[in-house]
């Protein structure tokens, strides 16, 4: 659409096509094209549309031309002019390639005659064999889990088979105490919710981690410290230097009572902005109770 009017192709009107051809030839050079408000040179299709619109407006304003001639210029836009230029370039390239080329002339095939009435084709009637009715012969699925829930009986576990040298399976009223993660490698007991195995006679004896004089700490931190001590002992037994770890040996804050660093390694801890020192003579639990 161009100002509310349907844009047409320049080939629709011979006069419009001649004007566009003259403008396209003139605007092949960039110096002849008009410029926009910012001083930038317009492309060829936009330049043709701009000048063509001015010519069309002058034609419509001329009463003499309208009264004495039947000249009409169709409305154009950038899309129709761009497609028209592209078709002209393709047609020009095709004509150059087909120069001095004689195309074979083949007569057109004869036209098919239409029949007055449709022809009835004798197709074989397709028959389908219906499957046999097997209603009521399907085997009902046994829902063991749903039946046990309704009856209140838990499904039994499969029987456990042990070698004869292990003896009968002992029964425990309570699970065994918690074992640290490093002791599972050499632990003779393997606890499960439904069974308990006896120790194997060929298993190595349980190796207890070296007990260091550490203050009461969380279970996870104590396990990591024990594991670190074991690694250092193994490196020392092989004559290797201890492994370097990212840990602060010296802290900026020192305790005024004992003069040691305020860290968990020395037994210091902080609760509500107040520090606990082992040199105070109170246990950690008594000190926490005294704060309350």
C-alpha positions as CSV (number, residue, x, y, z in Angstrom):
1,X,0.0,0.0,0.0
2,X,1.2,3.5,-0.8
3,X,-0.8,6.3,0.9
4,X,-3.9,4.2,1.0
5,X,-3.6,3.0,-2.6
6,X,-2.6,-0.4,-3.8
7,X,0.9,-0.4,-5.3
8,X,1.3,-2.0,-8.7
9,X,4.2,-3.3,-10.7
10,X,5.7,-0.9,-13.3
11,X,5.1,-3.4,-16.1
12,X,1.3,-2.9,-15.7
13,X,1.5,0.5,-17.4
14,X,3.8,1.2,-20.3
15,X,4.2,4.9,-19.4
16,X,5.2,4.0,-15.8
17,X,7.7,1.4,-17.0
18,X,9.3,3.9,-19.4
19,X,9.6,6.5,-16.6
20,X,11.2,3.8,-14.3
21,X,13.6,2.7,-17.0
22,X,14.7,6.3,-17.6
23,X,15.2,6.9,-13.9
24,X,17.0,3.6,-13.4
25,X,19.5,4.5,-16.2
26,X,20.1,7.9,-14.6
27,X,20.5,6.6,-11.1
28,X,23.1,3.9,-11.9
29,X,25.7,6.4,-10.8
30,X,25.6,7.3,-7.1
31,X,26.2,11.0,-7.7
32,X,22.9,11.4,-9.5
33,X,20.8,9.9,-6.8
34,X,18.9,12.1,-4.3
35,X,19.9,12.2,-0.6
36,X,17.9,12.0,2.6
37,X,17.8,14.5,5.4
38,X,21.0,13.2,6.9
39,X,22.9,13.6,3.7
40,X,23.1,9.8,3.0
41,X,22.7,8.7,-0.7
42,X,19.5,6.7,-1.3
43,X,19.6,3.3,-3.0
44,X,18.3,2.9,-6.6
45,X,14.8,1.6,-5.8
46,X,14.1,4.2,-3.2
47,X,15.5,7.0,-5.5
48,X,13.2,5.8,-8.4
49,X,10.2,5.8,-6.1
50,X,11.0,9.3,-4.7
51,X,11.4,11.0,-8.1
52,X,8.6,9.0,-9.6
53,X,6.3,10.2,-6.9
54,X,7.2,13.9,-7.7
55,X,6.5,13.3,-11.4
56,X,3.2,11.7,-10.7
57,X,2.2,14.6,-8.4
58,X,3.0,17.1,-11.2
59,X,1.0,15.1,-13.7
60,X,-2.1,15.0,-11.4
61,X,-1.8,18.8,-10.8
62,X,-1.6,19.6,-14.5
63,X,-5.2,20.3,-15.8
64,X,-4.0,20.6,-19.4
65,X,-2.4,17.1,-19.5
66,X,-5.4,15.5,-17.8
67,X,-7.9,17.2,-20.2
68,X,-6.0,16.6,-23.5
69,X,-4.4,13.2,-22.8
70,X,-5.3,9.9,-21.1
71,X,-1.9,9.5,-19.5
72,X,-1.9,7.7,-16.1
73,X,0.9,6.8,-13.8
74,X,0.2,3.9,-11.4
75,X,1.3,4.1,-7.7
76,X,4.6,2.4,-6.9
77,X,6.5,1.6,-3.8
78,X,10.0,0.2,-2.9
79,X,8.9,-3.4,-2.9
80,X,7.4,-3.4,-6.4
81,X,10.3,-1.5,-7.9
82,X,12.9,-3.8,-6.3
83,X,11.1,-6.9,-7.6
84,X,10.8,-5.3,-11.1
85,X,14.6,-4.5,-11.2
86,X,15.4,-8.0,-10.0
87,X,13.3,-9.6,-12.7
88,X,14.9,-7.4,-15.4
89,X,18.4,-8.4,-14.3
90,X,17.5,-12.1,-14.3
91,X,15.9,-11.8,-17.7
92,X,18.9,-9.9,-19.0
93,X,21.3,-12.6,-17.8
94,X,19.1,-15.3,-19.3
95,X,19.0,-13.6,-22.7
96,X,22.8,-13.2,-22.7
97,X,23.3,-16.9,-22.0
98,X,20.8,-18.0,-24.7
99,X,22.4,-15.9,-27.5
100,X,22.8,-17.9,-30.8
101,X,21.1,-20.9,-29.1
102,X,18.4,-22.7,-31.1
103,X,15.9,-24.4,-28.8
104,X,14.3,-27.6,-30.2
105,X,10.8,-27.1,-31.3
106,X,8.5,-29.9,-30.0
107,X,4.9,-30.1,-30.9
108,X,2.4,-29.9,-28.1
109,X,0.8,-33.2,-27.1
110,X,-2.7,-33.8,-28.1
111,X,-5.5,-32.7,-25.8
112,X,-7.2,-35.3,-23.8
113,X,-10.9,-35.9,-24.5
114,X,-13.2,-35.7,-21.6
115,X,-15.7,-38.5,-21.1
116,X,-19.3,-37.7,-20.9
117,X,-19.9,-40.2,-18.0
118,X,-17.4,-41.4,-15.3
119,X,-16.0,-44.9,-15.9
120,X,-16.8,-47.5,-13.3
121,X,-13.6,-49.4,-12.3
122,X,-14.1,-53.0,-11.1
123,X,-12.0,-53.1,-7.9
124,X,-11.8,-56.2,-5.7
125,X,-13.9,-55.9,-2.6
126,X,-11.6,-55.8,0.4
127,X,-12.6,-58.1,3.3
128,X,-11.3,-57.8,6.8
129,X,-11.2,-60.7,9.2
130,X,-12.3,-59.8,12.7
131,X,-10.3,-61.2,15.6
132,X,-11.8,-63.9,17.7
133,X,-13.7,-62.8,20.8
134,X,-11.5,-63.6,23.8
135,X,-13.6,-61.8,26.5
136,X,-13.2,-63.2,30.0
137,X,-10.1,-65.3,29.1
138,X,-7.5,-62.9,30.3
139,X,-5.5,-64.0,33.4
140,X,-6.2,-61.6,36.3
141,X,-3.2,-59.8,37.6
142,X,-2.4,-60.6,41.2
143,X,-1.9,-57.5,43.2
144,X,0.2,-58.8,46.1
145,X,1.1,-55.5,47.5
146,X,-2.5,-54.2,47.6
147,X,-3.7,-57.5,49.2
148,X,-1.0,-57.3,51.9
149,X,-1.9,-53.7,52.7
150,X,-5.5,-54.7,53.2
151,X,-4.7,-57.7,55.3
152,X,-2.1,-55.8,57.3
153,X,0.7,-58.3,56.6
154,X,4.1,-57.1,55.3
155,X,5.7,-59.1,52.5
156,X,8.5,-61.3,53.9
157,X,12.1,-60.7,52.8
158,X,13.8,-63.5,50.8
159,X,15.6,-66.0,53.0
160,X,19.2,-65.2,53.8
161,X,21.7,-68.0,53.2
162,X,25.0,-68.0,55.1
163,X,27.9,-70.4,55.0
164,X,27.9,-73.0,57.7
165,X,31.0,-71.7,59.5
166,X,29.2,-68.4,60.2
167,X,26.5,-70.1,62.4
168,X,23.0,-68.7,63.0
169,X,22.1,-65.1,62.5
170,X,22.1,-63.2,65.7
171,X,19.1,-61.0,66.6
172,X,19.6,-57.4,67.8
173,X,17.0,-55.3,69.5
174,X,18.9,-52.1,68.7
175,X,21.2,-51.2,65.8
176,X,24.9,-51.2,66.5
177,X,26.5,-47.8,67.4
178,X,27.6,-45.4,64.8
179,X,30.9,-46.2,63.2
180,X,33.2,-43.5,61.7
181,X,33.5,-43.5,57.9
182,X,37.2,-44.5,58.0
183,X,36.4,-47.6,60.1
184,X,34.1,-49.1,57.5
185,X,37.1,-50.2,55.5
186,X,38.2,-52.6,58.2
187,X,35.0,-53.1,60.1
188,X,34.0,-56.7,60.7
189,X,30.3,-55.8,61.0
190,X,28.1,-54.8,58.2
191,X,24.8,-53.5,59.5
192,X,21.6,-53.6,57.4
193,X,18.0,-53.0,58.6
194,X,17.0,-56.6,58.0
195,X,20.1,-58.6,58.6
196,X,23.4,-58.8,60.6
197,X,26.4,-60.7,59.5
198,X,29.0,-62.3,61.8
199,X,32.6,-61.3,61.5
200,X,34.7,-63.3,59.1
201,X,37.6,-65.1,60.8
202,X,40.0,-64.1,58.0
203,X,39.3,-60.4,58.3
204,X,42.1,-58.2,59.7
205,X,41.6,-56.8,63.2
206,X,39.9,-53.5,63.7
207,X,42.3,-50.6,63.6
208,X,41.3,-47.8,65.9
209,X,42.3,-44.3,64.8
210,X,44.9,-42.6,66.9
211,X,43.3,-40.7,69.7
212,X,44.6,-37.2,69.9
213,X,44.0,-34.8,72.7
214,X,41.3,-32.8,71.0
215,X,38.5,-30.8,72.6
216,X,34.9,-31.7,72.2
217,X,34.1,-31.0,68.5
218,X,31.5,-31.9,66.0
219,X,31.5,-35.5,64.8
220,X,32.3,-34.6,61.2
221,X,35.2,-32.4,62.2
222,X,36.6,-35.0,64.6
223,X,36.5,-37.6,61.8
224,X,38.4,-35.3,59.4
225,X,41.0,-34.6,62.0
226,X,41.5,-38.3,62.7
227,X,41.8,-39.0,59.0
228,X,44.3,-36.2,58.6
229,X,46.4,-37.6,61.5
230,X,46.3,-41.1,59.9
231,X,47.5,-39.7,56.5
232,X,50.4,-37.9,58.2
233,X,51.5,-41.0,60.0
234,X,51.5,-43.0,56.8
235,X,53.6,-40.4,55.1
236,X,56.0,-40.2,58.0
237,X,56.4,-44.0,58.0
238,X,57.4,-43.9,54.3
239,X,59.8,-41.1,55.0
240,X,57.8,-38.5,53.0
241,X,57.1,-34.9,54.2
242,X,53.6,-34.3,55.5
243,X,50.9,-33.1,53.1
244,X,50.5,-29.4,52.9
245,X,46.9,-28.3,53.7
246,X,45.2,-25.0,53.6
247,X,44.8,-24.4,57.3
248,X,45.8,-21.4,59.5
249,X,48.4,-22.3,62.0
250,X,48.6,-18.9,63.6
251,X,45.5,-16.7,64.2
252,X,45.4,-13.0,64.8
253,X,43.3,-13.2,67.9
254,X,44.9,-14.7,71.1
255,X,43.3,-15.6,74.3
256,X,44.1,-13.3,77.3
257,X,43.7,-16.2,79.8
258,X,46.0,-18.8,78.2
259,X,47.8,-16.9,75.5
260,X,46.9,-19.4,72.8
261,X,45.1,-18.8,69.5
262,X,41.3,-18.5,69.6
263,X,40.6,-21.5,67.4
264,X,38.8,-24.8,67.7
265,X,42.2,-26.6,67.6
266,X,43.1,-25.1,71.0
267,X,39.6,-25.7,72.4
268,X,38.2,-22.1,72.1
269,X,34.7,-21.4,71.0
270,X,32.4,-18.4,70.8
271,X,28.8,-18.1,71.7
272,X,26.9,-14.8,71.5
273,X,30.0,-12.8,71.2
274,X,31.6,-14.3,74.3
275,X,34.7,-16.6,74.1
276,X,35.2,-19.9,76.0
277,X,38.8,-20.9,77.1
278,X,39.7,-24.2,78.6
279,X,41.9,-22.3,81.0
280,X,38.8,-21.0,82.8
281,X,38.4,-24.4,84.6
282,X,34.9,-24.9,83.5
283,X,33.7,-27.5,81.0
284,X,32.1,-26.4,77.8
285,X,28.6,-27.5,78.9
286,X,28.9,-25.8,82.2
287,X,30.1,-22.6,80.6
288,X,27.1,-22.6,78.1
289,X,24.7,-23.2,80.9
290,X,26.1,-20.3,82.8
291,X,25.4,-18.0,79.9
292,X,21.7,-18.8,80.0
